[in-house]
Amino acid sequence: MRPKKIFRGTMQKVRQMGYDGVELAGLYGLAPSEVKAILNELGLIPISAHVPYDEMVNDTEKVIRDYKEIGCEYVVVPYMTEDVRPNTPRFPEVIEQITRIGQLCRENGMTLLYHNHDFEFVRMPDGSYGLDYLYAHVPADLLQTELDTCWVKVAGEDPAAYIVKYSGRSPIVHLKDFYMEGNPRNLYQLIGIEAEEKEEDSGYFEFRPVGHGVQDMPSILEASLKAGARWVVVEQDESVGRSRLEAVEMSRKYLQSLGW
């Protein structure tokens, strides 16, 4: 099946579920103009796009040009490989690059966001978390947050409190639910990251539809409103016992039950 037909079919299902917009993760083998045309036809707002960090660094102008053409207001750094994470020798370089990319985004009427996992919740030499260190060292007008509530919780922090902490700097919040037992080690394989297993798992972890896991979603939604978020985005990684689209539909029905 051709990429265009697959993309359109998937987006049509998402629209029929009652979603108003989508966050992209790449261009799915299509030209920006094709992505834009399909989303416009279906009445889906192109909110934002996850773009690999290396792609942003190596071809910043093209990234901005492509997603601006689609109509995305936000571009998002989605993941950092181990060599550039907080408390590595290259992390200062990351701060410099994100500042540079954020400036170019602002000059083009877009906003750069950072999407966290749990590995940013390590202590820096000054005692702050790596995530907070990043936001403290890049001005808010150049970098805003896309807090992933699942990974905040996995890191041992309260997602709702963290959203409120970044009030006025949290335009998009990721709603993600999960279930966890014990101390699972190799979680990133579940988000499609190929990594060598360094430790034997000593627990169990699975992503679940919003409202069907351990998260206190009502408090997260209330915090999102309080913080001034413009969008809450359902993010569904690997799904157990159902397809990802089925999980996404369950999430939408749950949110509708709360009046969202």
Backbone as CSV, one residue per row, in Angstrom:
resi,resn,N_x,N_y,N_z,CA_x,CA_y,CA_z,C_x,C_y,C_z
1,MET,0.853,-1.196,0.000,0.000,0.000,0.000,0.888,1.246,0.000
2,ARG,0.537,2.223,-0.772,1.348,3.429,-0.895,1.304,4.276,0.380
3,PRO,2.433,4.977,0.691,2.488,5.789,1.915,1.345,6.785,2.029
4,LYS,0.978,7.417,0.914,-0.075,8.428,0.949,-1.411,7.822,1.372
5,LYS,-1.707,6.633,0.845,-2.964,5.974,1.178,-2.980,5.521,2.641
6,ILE,-1.832,5.014,3.108,-1.731,4.585,4.510,-1.918,5.782,5.436
7,PHE,-1.211,6.870,5.150,-1.281,8.058,6.005,-2.702,8.616,6.038
8,ARG,-3.311,8.743,4.878,-4.664,9.291,4.832,-5.638,8.406,5.588
9,GLY,-5.524,7.090,5.416,-6.428,6.171,6.093,-6.294,6.235,7.607
10,THR,-5.062,6.329,8.065,-4.827,6.423,9.509,-5.361,7.735,10.063
11,MET,-5.084,8.834,9.385,-5.555,10.133,9.842,-7.087,10.216,9.821
12,GLN,-7.695,9.569,8.849,-9.154,9.563,8.790,-9.735,8.843,10.005
13,LYS,-9.111,7.735,10.397,-9.578,7.010,11.586,-9.419,7.866,12.835
14,VAL,-8.287,8.554,12.936,-8.043,9.428,14.089,-9.091,10.533,14.155
15,ARG,-9.410,11.121,13.017,-10.430,12.186,12.980,-11.789,11.649,13.378
16,GLN,-12.126,10.449,12.910,-13.426,9.852,13.229,-13.551,9.515,14.707
17,MET,-12.434,9.321,15.386,-12.460,9.067,16.822,-12.811,10.322,17.617
18,GLY,-12.669,11.482,16.980,-12.987,12.727,17.656,-11.802,13.580,18.030
19,TYR,-10.632,13.241,17.505,-9.456,14.076,17.759,-9.492,15.307,16.855
20,ASP,-9.030,16.427,17.399,-9.045,17.693,16.654,-7.751,17.967,15.918
21,GLY,-6.653,17.418,16.406,-5.356,17.683,15.807,-4.434,16.500,15.987
22,VAL,-3.269,16.578,15.369,-2.286,15.501,15.465,-0.891,16.078,15.650
23,GLU,-0.062,15.289,16.293,1.360,15.587,16.381,2.077,14.592,15.477
24,LEU,2.824,15.109,14.517,3.501,14.269,13.540,4.820,13.740,14.103
25,ALA,5.271,12.619,13.506,6.589,12.074,13.830,7.249,11.721,12.508
26,GLY,7.741,12.737,11.813,8.286,12.543,10.478,7.256,12.871,9.410
27,LEU,7.626,12.566,8.161,6.778,12.901,7.018,6.191,11.666,6.332
28,TYR,6.532,10.483,6.847,5.897,9.243,6.392,6.084,9.002,4.891
29,GLY,7.229,9.425,4.369,7.515,9.226,2.959,6.777,10.165,2.025
30,LEU,6.176,11.201,2.575,5.392,12.148,1.778,6.076,13.506,1.720
31,ALA,5.678,14.303,0.757,6.123,15.689,0.703,5.320,16.508,1.704
32,PRO,5.894,17.574,2.250,5.128,18.416,3.180,3.796,18.863,2.607
33,SER,3.768,19.181,1.330,2.519,19.627,0.704,1.458,18.534,0.727
34,GLU,1.873,17.270,0.593,0.919,16.153,0.631,0.372,15.953,2.031
35,VAL,1.243,16.049,3.026,0.791,15.939,4.419,-0.210,17.043,4.732
36,LYS,0.127,18.253,4.337,-0.751,19.400,4.590,-2.113,19.206,3.927
37,ALA,-2.111,18.755,2.678,-3.363,18.601,1.940,-4.276,17.568,2.594
38,ILE,-3.707,16.461,3.044,-4.502,15.408,3.675,-5.092,15.894,4.999
39,LEU,-4.280,16.545,5.812,-4.774,17.038,7.104,-5.845,18.111,6.901
40,ASN,-5.637,18.997,5.939,-6.642,20.022,5.648,-7.950,19.393,5.183
41,GLU,-7.854,18.398,4.327,-9.040,17.720,3.808,-9.855,17.091,4.935
42,LEU,-9.156,16.513,5.906,-9.834,15.798,6.993,-10.209,16.708,8.158
43,GLY,-9.727,17.943,8.136,-10.036,18.869,9.225,-9.229,18.620,10.480
44,LEU,-8.006,18.101,10.329,-7.118,17.872,11.460,-6.065,18.978,11.512
45,ILE,-5.861,19.520,12.691,-4.873,20.588,12.868,-3.486,19.969,13.053
46,PRO,-2.498,20.382,12.259,-1.121,19.916,12.469,-0.493,20.687,13.628
47,ILE,-0.590,20.138,14.812,-0.168,20.859,16.015,1.345,21.028,16.057
48,SER,2.036,19.911,15.878,3.467,19.883,16.144,4.086,18.680,15.454
49,ALA,5.410,18.577,15.547,6.115,17.457,14.938,7.337,17.086,15.762
50,HIS,7.495,15.787,16.014,8.712,15.270,16.613,9.745,15.081,15.503
51,VAL,10.906,15.694,15.662,11.961,15.623,14.655,13.247,15.206,15.359
52,PRO,13.928,14.152,14.889,15.160,13.709,15.548,16.148,14.854,15.768
53,TYR,16.787,14.821,16.924,17.722,15.884,17.295,18.812,16.080,16.241
54,ASP,19.407,14.981,15.765,20.480,15.107,14.769,19.979,15.769,13.488
55,GLU,18.749,15.459,13.099,18.176,16.085,11.898,18.005,17.582,12.113
56,MET,17.561,17.955,13.301,17.420,19.384,13.606,18.767,20.098,13.554
57,VAL,19.797,19.453,14.098,21.123,20.074,14.144,21.712,20.193,12.742
58,ASN,21.595,19.124,11.963,22.293,19.057,10.677,21.598,19.820,9.555
59,ASP,20.274,19.981,9.640,19.560,20.669,8.558,18.404,21.473,9.136
60,THR,18.751,22.390,10.014,17.745,23.157,10.748,16.794,23.891,9.817
61,GLU,17.355,24.539,8.808,16.523,25.346,7.908,15.489,24.495,7.183
62,LYS,15.884,23.299,6.736,14.941,22.423,6.031,13.839,21.940,6.960
63,VAL,14.223,21.574,8.182,13.218,21.129,9.161,12.170,22.220,9.372
64,ILE,12.638,23.423,9.604,11.710,24.532,9.833,10.861,24.783,8.593
65,ARG,11.494,24.770,7.434,10.766,25.022,6.190,9.675,23.966,5.948
66,ASP,10.015,22.692,6.148,9.056,21.612,5.892,7.844,21.695,6.812
67,TYR,8.100,21.850,8.101,6.978,21.800,9.050,6.214,23.118,9.110
68,LYS,6.881,24.203,8.748,6.149,25.464,8.606,5.200,25.385,7.418
69,GLU,5.631,24.731,6.345,4.755,24.561,5.182,3.509,23.750,5.544
70,ILE,3.678,22.734,6.370,2.536,21.917,6.793,1.589,22.725,7.669
71,GLY,2.149,23.667,8.432,1.327,24.479,9.319,1.545,24.220,10.787
72,CYS,2.595,23.445,11.123,2.894,23.153,12.532,3.381,24.421,13.236
73,GLU,2.843,24.650,14.392,3.297,25.780,15.200,4.516,25.414,16.038
74,TYR,4.646,24.123,16.339,5.710,23.655,17.217,6.523,22.551,16.549
75,VAL,7.833,22.552,16.792,8.683,21.408,16.486,9.316,20.961,17.797
76,VAL,9.530,19.651,17.910,9.862,19.075,19.208,11.097,18.186,19.116
77,VAL,12.040,18.404,20.039,13.144,17.464,20.231,12.577,16.269,20.993
78,PRO,12.544,15.072,20.371,11.789,13.973,20.979,12.577,13.024,21.860
79,TYR,13.908,12.960,21.670,14.687,11.912,22.347,16.165,12.241,22.209
80,MET,16.927,11.905,23.253,18.369,12.131,23.210,19.096,10.800,23.386
81,THR,20.036,10.522,22.496,20.829,9.316,22.638,21.763,9.440,23.840
82,GLU,22.300,8.312,24.284,23.050,8.294,25.547,24.246,9.241,25.554
83,ASP,24.835,9.479,24.386,26.067,10.275,24.337,25.831,11.766,24.521
84,VAL,24.576,12.210,24.485,24.319,13.651,24.604,23.343,13.964,25.748
85,ARG,23.136,13.045,26.638,22.195,13.263,27.733,22.836,14.082,28.856
86,PRO,22.002,14.551,29.802,22.560,15.286,30.942,23.662,14.503,31.647
87,ASN,24.668,15.237,32.106,25.838,14.679,32.791,26.764,13.908,31.862
88,THR,26.706,14.225,30.567,27.717,13.723,29.630,28.550,14.905,29.143
89,PRO,29.753,14.648,28.631,30.598,15.757,28.157,29.958,16.585,27.053
90,ARG,29.014,16.011,26.300,28.423,16.723,25.171,27.150,17.489,25.541
91,PHE,26.717,17.402,26.777,25.462,18.077,27.124,25.556,19.598,26.989
92,PRO,26.674,20.237,27.324,26.772,21.682,27.065,26.587,22.023,25.587
93,GLU,27.066,21.153,24.706,26.868,21.348,23.268,25.376,21.281,22.919
94,VAL,24.657,20.374,23.573,23.210,20.251,23.344,22.506,21.561,23.705
95,ILE,22.879,22.137,24.829,22.270,23.398,25.249,22.540,24.486,24.217
96,GLU,23.769,24.538,23.699,24.103,25.533,22.661,23.288,25.306,21.392
97,GLN,23.170,24.051,20.972,22.436,23.753,19.736,20.951,24.030,19.899
98,ILE,20.383,23.650,21.029,18.957,23.897,21.244,18.676,25.398,21.283
99,THR,19.581,26.157,21.872,19.433,27.622,21.870,19.446,28.164,20.445
100,ARG,20.374,27.671,19.644,20.472,28.107,18.243,19.212,27.726,17.457
101,ILE,18.778,26.492,17.602,17.587,26.030,16.882,16.351,26.800,17.340
102,GLY,16.265,27.042,18.637,15.136,27.802,19.169,15.068,29.206,18.605
103,GLN,16.243,29.827,18.418,16.283,31.167,17.832,15.775,31.161,16.397
104,LEU,16.200,30.172,15.613,15.757,30.071,14.226,14.255,29.778,14.150
105,CYS,13.773,28.943,15.054,12.325,28.678,15.092,11.564,29.970,15.373
106,ARG,12.015,30.714,16.365,11.330,31.956,16.723,11.331,32.943,15.561
107,GLU,12.459,33.040,14.865,12.556,33.950,13.712,11.587,33.569,12.593
108,ASN,11.181,32.291,12.577,10.272,31.804,11.540,8.847,31.599,12.052
109,GLY,8.553,32.176,13.209,7.197,32.112,13.741,6.810,30.774,14.326
110,MET,7.800,29.956,14.706,7.543,28.658,15.308,8.157,28.609,16.703
111,THR,7.816,27.577,17.454,8.323,27.434,18.813,8.939,26.052,18.978
112,LEU,10.127,26.004,19.561,10.809,24.745,19.835,10.393,24.225,21.211
113,LEU,10.086,22.924,21.264,9.742,22.258,22.517,10.729,21.122,22.770
114,TYR,10.796,20.696,24.031,11.602,19.532,24.395,10.700,18.497,25.052
115,HIS,10.768,17.270,24.544,9.973,16.154,25.065,10.877,15.256,25.900
116,ASN,10.548,15.114,27.158,11.389,14.365,28.091,11.056,12.882,28.157
117,HIS,12.053,12.126,28.647,11.839,10.770,29.119,12.191,10.773,30.614
118,ASP,12.612,9.664,31.159,12.990,9.680,32.572,14.480,9.932,32.780
119,PHE,15.295,9.770,31.705,16.740,9.906,31.891,17.167,11.345,32.137
120,GLU,16.292,12.309,31.895,16.629,13.697,32.234,16.524,13.967,33.731
121,PHE,15.960,13.018,34.477,15.799,13.206,35.911,17.006,12.639,36.662
122,VAL,18.159,13.103,36.262,19.403,12.813,36.975,19.902,14.132,37.558
123,ARG,20.629,14.033,38.653,21.098,15.245,39.321,22.353,15.795,38.642
124,MET,22.305,17.071,38.349,23.452,17.771,37.798,24.371,18.201,38.938
125,PRO,25.568,18.685,38.619,26.480,19.125,39.681,25.878,20.183,40.608
126,ASP,24.951,20.995,40.095,24.350,22.020,40.952,23.175,21.488,41.754
127,GLY,22.869,20.195,41.621,21.795,19.582,42.391,20.457,19.534,41.697
128,SER,20.312,20.245,40.582,19.038,20.256,39.861,18.947,19.045,38.943
129,TYR,17.706,18.710,38.563,17.522,17.677,37.550,18.040,18.170,36.203
130,GLY,18.484,17.228,35.368,18.934,17.589,34.039,17.876,18.327,33.244
131,LEU,16.611,17.915,33.407,15.529,18.564,32.673,15.384,20.021,33.106
132,ASP,15.398,20.250,34.397,15.285,21.621,34.907,16.515,22.449,34.538
133,TYR,17.668,21.805,34.519,18.904,22.482,34.128,18.808,22.987,32.690
134,LEU,18.267,22.146,31.821,18.082,22.539,30.424,17.182,23.762,30.329
135,TYR,16.041,23.716,31.010,15.098,24.836,30.930,15.633,26.086,31.614
136,ALA,16.530,25.906,32.581,17.132,27.070,33.247,18.198,27.735,32.386
137,HIS,18.791,26.973,31.466,19.906,27.492,30.677,19.534,27.855,29.242
138,VAL,18.292,27.584,28.844,17.790,28.047,27.548,16.584,28.939,27.836
139,PRO,16.572,30.180,27.378,15.467,31.098,27.691,14.107,30.542,27.254
140,ALA,13.094,30.893,28.009,11.747,30.374,27.749,11.216,30.795,26.389
141,ASP,11.687,31.935,25.863,11.194,32.359,24.554,11.855,31.588,23.415
142,LEU,12.858,30.758,23.758,13.518,29.928,22.751,13.207,28.445,22.920
143,LEU,12.775,28.047,24.102,12.472,26.638,24.360,11.366,26.519,25.387
144,GLN,10.321,25.784,25.007,9.237,25.517,25.945,9.115,24.015,26.167
145,THR,8.198,23.610,27.022,8.137,22.217,27.448,7.061,21.434,26.710
146,GLU,7.346,20.170,26.524,6.308,19.196,26.190,6.504,18.063,27.196
147,LEU,5.943,18.256,28.370,6.143,17.292,29.446,5.400,15.998,29.139
148,ASP,6.142,14.889,29.169,5.546,13.575,28.992,5.215,13.042,30.381
149,THR,3.915,12.953,30.655,3.476,12.644,32.019,3.831,11.233,32.445
150,CYS,3.925,10.311,31.484,4.333,8.944,31.818,5.749,8.933,32.377
151,TRP,6.674,9.540,31.629,8.076,9.466,32.037,8.359,10.292,33.287
152,VAL,7.601,11.370,33.498,7.743,12.116,34.756,7.391,11.211,35.932
153,LYS,6.305,10.465,35.777,5.859,9.548,36.832,6.857,8.411,37.032
154,VAL,7.349,7.838,35.933,8.338,6.757,36.032,9.584,7.240,36.773
155,ALA,9.930,8.506,36.586,11.108,9.077,37.259,10.863,9.333,38.742
156,GLY,9.631,9.159,39.194,9.332,9.321,40.613,8.798,10.678,41.004
157,GLU,8.439,11.497,40.009,7.884,12.816,40.299,6.379,12.847,39.988
158,ASP,5.705,13.854,40.520,4.263,14.018,40.325,4.023,14.773,39.024
159,PRO,3.398,14.131,38.023,3.206,14.813,36.735,2.423,16.118,36.847
160,ALA,1.346,16.120,37.622,0.530,17.327,37.739,1.343,18.474,38.328
161,ALA,2.112,18.188,39.354,2.933,19.229,39.985,3.982,19.747,39.013
162,TYR,4.526,18.860,38.202,5.558,19.287,37.254,4.983,20.169,36.157
163,ILE,3.775,19.856,35.736,3.119,20.699,34.729,2.896,22.099,35.292
164,VAL,2.390,22.163,36.511,2.122,23.459,37.149,3.431,24.227,37.353
165,LYS,4.490,23.508,37.660,5.806,24.139,37.844,6.209,24.942,36.617
166,TYR,5.812,24.462,35.440,6.155,25.147,34.202,4.948,25.858,33.589
167,SER,4.141,26.416,34.457,3.002,27.227,33.995,3.498,28.352,33.095
168,GLY,2.776,28.554,31.992,3.180,29.562,31.027,4.269,29.112,30.085
169,ARG,4.799,27.910,30.323,5.857,27.376,29.465,5.495,25.964,28.990
170,SER,4.219,25.590,29.126,3.765,24.229,28.824,2.641,24.251,27.791
171,PRO,2.928,24.605,26.539,1.852,24.695,25.554,1.253,23.349,25.170
172,ILE,2.054,22.286,25.253,1.571,20.935,24.935,1.961,19.998,26.066
173,VAL,1.004,19.188,26.496,1.254,18.169,27.516,0.951,16.802,26.912
174,HIS,1.858,15.866,27.111,1.642,14.499,26.626,0.899,13.688,27.675
175,LEU,-0.286,13.227,27.298,-1.047,12.320,28.142,-0.623,10.894,27.799
176,LYS,-0.065,10.201,28.753,0.364,8.827,28.517,0.189,8.030,29.801
177,ASP,-0.454,6.888,29.674,-0.731,6.051,30.839,0.062,4.755,30.738
178,PHE,0.225,4.103,31.885,1.050,2.898,31.922,0.747,2.084,33.170
179,TYR,1.328,0.905,33.212,1.276,0.052,34.397,2.681,-0.490,34.620
180,MET,3.119,-0.494,35.870,4.474,-0.947,36.161,4.509,-1.716,37.463
181,GLU,5.257,-2.803,37.465,5.536,-3.571,38.677,7.038,-3.738,38.815
182,GLY,7.521,-3.708,40.035,8.933,-3.954,40.280,9.820,-2.877,39.703
183,ASN,10.957,-3.313,39.133,11.966,-2.376,38.650,12.412,-2.760,37.237
184,PRO,11.530,-2.579,36.242,11.912,-2.921,34.871,13.040,-2.027,34.374
185,ARG,13.924,-2.607,33.527,15.146,-1.908,33.141,15.167,-1.449,31.687
186,ASN,14.554,-2.199,30.807,14.760,-1.966,29.373,13.513,-1.361,28.730
187,LEU,13.103,-0.212,29.254,11.837,0.388,28.840,11.879,0.981,27.446
188,TYR,13.029,1.414,26.977,13.061,2.151,25.710,12.848,1.264,24.496
189,GLN,13.006,-0.043,24.665,12.661,-0.947,23.574,11.170,-0.846,23.249
190,LEU,10.366,-0.463,24.238,8.916,-0.361,24.044,8.527,0.889,23.262
191,ILE,9.461,1.802,23.062,9.161,2.982,22.246,9.900,2.919,20.912
192,GLY,10.383,1.722,20.589,11.002,1.530,19.287,12.468,1.882,19.223
193,ILE,13.113,2.051,20.382,14.537,2.369,20.415,15.318,1.070,20.523
194,GLU,16.123,0.783,19.513,16.948,-0.419,19.529,18.142,-0.176,20.439
195,ALA,18.174,-0.892,21.541,19.275,-0.724,22.482,19.661,-2.079,23.050
196,GLU,20.923,-2.225,23.303,21.402,-3.471,23.902,20.901,-3.564,25.338
197,GLU,20.393,-4.732,25.693,19.918,-4.914,27.059,21.124,-4.958,27.997
198,LYS,21.183,-3.987,28.876,22.338,-3.889,29.763,22.109,-4.624,31.077
199,GLU,20.854,-4.750,31.445,20.536,-5.403,32.700,19.322,-6.291,32.505
200,GLU,19.249,-7.332,33.292,18.080,-8.197,33.232,16.903,-7.498,33.892
201,ASP,15.771,-7.521,33.214,14.580,-6.901,33.793,14.186,-7.585,35.090
202,SER,13.815,-6.754,36.065,13.368,-7.297,37.349,11.962,-6.785,37.656
203,GLY,11.192,-6.558,36.588,9.827,-6.076,36.782,9.042,-6.161,35.502
204,TYR,7.920,-5.476,35.496,7.043,-5.507,34.324,6.548,-4.100,34.040
205,PHE,6.484,-3.776,32.747,6.022,-2.447,32.342,5.228,-2.579,31.051
206,GLU,4.120,-1.840,30.971,3.405,-1.732,29.704,2.724,-0.378,29.606
207,PHE,2.667,0.153,28.383,1.882,1.352,28.122,0.417,0.969,28.011
208,ARG,-0.448,1.839,28.493,-1.884,1.577,28.450,-2.628,2.796,27.898
209,PRO,-3.869,2.591,27.443,-4.673,3.737,27.012,-4.862,4.716,28.166
210,VAL,-5.011,5.978,27.840,-5.226,7.009,28.850,-6.461,6.654,29.690
211,GLY,-6.283,6.722,31.005,-7.382,6.402,31.907,-7.465,4.947,32.293
212,HIS,-6.557,4.125,31.792,-6.597,2.682,32.045,-5.323,2.187,32.729
213,GLY,-4.561,3.105,33.286,-3.324,2.733,33.969,-3.260,3.347,35.352
214,VAL,-2.063,3.709,35.761,-1.839,4.177,37.125,-1.928,5.689,37.270
215,GLN,-1.993,6.413,36.157,-1.959,7.864,36.221,-3.258,8.455,36.775
216,ASP,-3.109,9.555,37.529,-4.260,10.335,37.988,-4.573,11.361,36.900
217,MET,-5.287,10.915,35.882,-5.525,11.776,34.731,-6.356,13.017,35.047
218,PRO,-7.385,12.930,35.890,-8.117,14.172,36.201,-7.207,15.275,36.761
219,SER,-6.265,14.901,37.624,-5.368,15.921,38.192,-4.401,16.436,37.128
220,ILE,-3.976,15.570,36.224,-3.085,15.987,35.138,-3.805,16.952,34.205
221,LEU,-5.048,16.660,33.882,-5.825,17.539,33.008,-6.090,18.883,33.683
222,GLU,-6.407,18.850,34.959,-6.626,20.099,35.698,-5.352,20.939,35.736
223,ALA,-4.216,20.267,35.957,-2.938,20.977,35.981,-2.615,21.577,34.617
224,SER,-2.968,20.865,33.549,-2.714,21.373,32.201,-3.476,22.666,31.959
225,LEU,-4.719,22.703,32.404,-5.516,23.921,32.279,-4.893,25.049,33.108
226,LYS,-4.522,24.719,34.319,-3.951,25.718,35.216,-2.655,26.290,34.658
227,ALA,-1.871,25.439,33.989,-0.575,25.860,33.458,-0.697,26.616,32.144
228,GLY,-1.901,26.644,31.575,-2.111,27.368,30.328,-1.804,26.568,29.080
229,ALA,-1.840,25.247,29.188,-1.570,24.412,28.011,-2.610,24.676,26.931
230,ARG,-2.148,24.695,25.688,-3.051,24.881,24.557,-3.544,23.551,24.012
231,TRP,-2.758,22.505,24.214,-3.110,21.181,23.724,-2.709,20.116,24.742
232,VAL,-3.523,19.075,24.857,-3.098,17.826,25.481,-3.108,16.783,24.374
233,VAL,-2.015,16.041,24.278,-1.816,15.109,23.170,-1.732,13.685,23.713
234,VAL,-2.563,12.802,23.190,-2.487,11.384,23.543,-1.325,10.776,22.777
235,GLU,-0.370,10.219,23.499,0.739,9.513,22.854,0.660,8.043,23.233
236,GLN,0.577,7.187,22.232,0.471,5.754,22.480,1.655,5.042,21.839
237,ASP,2.511,4.489,22.676,3.614,3.672,22.182,3.124,2.228,22.056
238,GLU,3.992,1.277,22.267,3.622,-0.134,22.146,2.393,-0.438,23.005
239,SER,1.444,-1.178,22.432,0.210,-1.496,23.149,0.094,-3.009,23.314
240,VAL,-0.286,-3.432,24.496,-0.391,-4.859,24.809,-1.844,-5.303,24.723
241,GLY,-2.106,-6.338,23.950,-3.440,-6.913,23.884,-4.400,-6.207,22.953
242,ARG,-3.923,-5.180,22.269,-4.770,-4.428,21.337,-3.859,-3.648,20.399
243,SER,-4.402,-3.209,19.283,-3.594,-2.385,18.380,-3.432,-0.989,18.961
244,ARG,-2.489,-0.252,18.434,-2.280,1.116,18.914,-3.490,1.984,18.594
245,LEU,-4.089,1.781,17.438,-5.279,2.565,17.105,-6.439,2.249,18.039
246,GLU,-6.580,0.992,18.427,-7.626,0.642,19.395,-7.357,1.326,20.729
247,ALA,-6.098,1.363,21.124,-5.740,2.036,22.372,-6.019,3.528,22.289
248,VAL,-5.695,4.122,21.140,-5.935,5.556,20.941,-7.436,5.864,21.006
249,GLU,-8.242,4.971,20.470,-9.693,5.170,20.530,-10.207,5.041,21.960
250,MET,-9.670,4.093,22.725,-10.047,3.959,24.133,-9.678,5.221,24.908
251,SER,-8.523,5.777,24.592,-8.095,7.018,25.255,-9.067,8.151,24.958
252,ARG,-9.486,8.264,23.703,-10.404,9.344,23.326,-11.743,9.188,24.035
253,LYS,-12.254,7.960,24.114,-13.529,7.730,24.794,-13.434,8.062,26.283
254,TYR,-12.289,7.738,26.874,-12.100,8.085,28.291,-12.102,9.585,28.477
255,LEU,-11.382,10.306,27.625,-11.328,11.763,27.745,-12.706,12.385,27.502
256,GLN,-13.446,11.825,26.576,-14.814,12.309,26.328,-15.693,12.098,27.548
257,SER,-15.458,11.011,28.275,-16.258,10.734,29.491,-16.004,11.783,30.559
258,LEU,-14.859,12.475,30.463,-14.519,13.546,31.418,-14.893,14.909,30.885
259,GLY,-15.503,14.939,29.691,-15.904,16.209,29.096,-14.842,16.859,28.239
260,TRP,-13.832,16.095,27.847,-12.740,16.615,27.017,-12.923,16.166,25.570
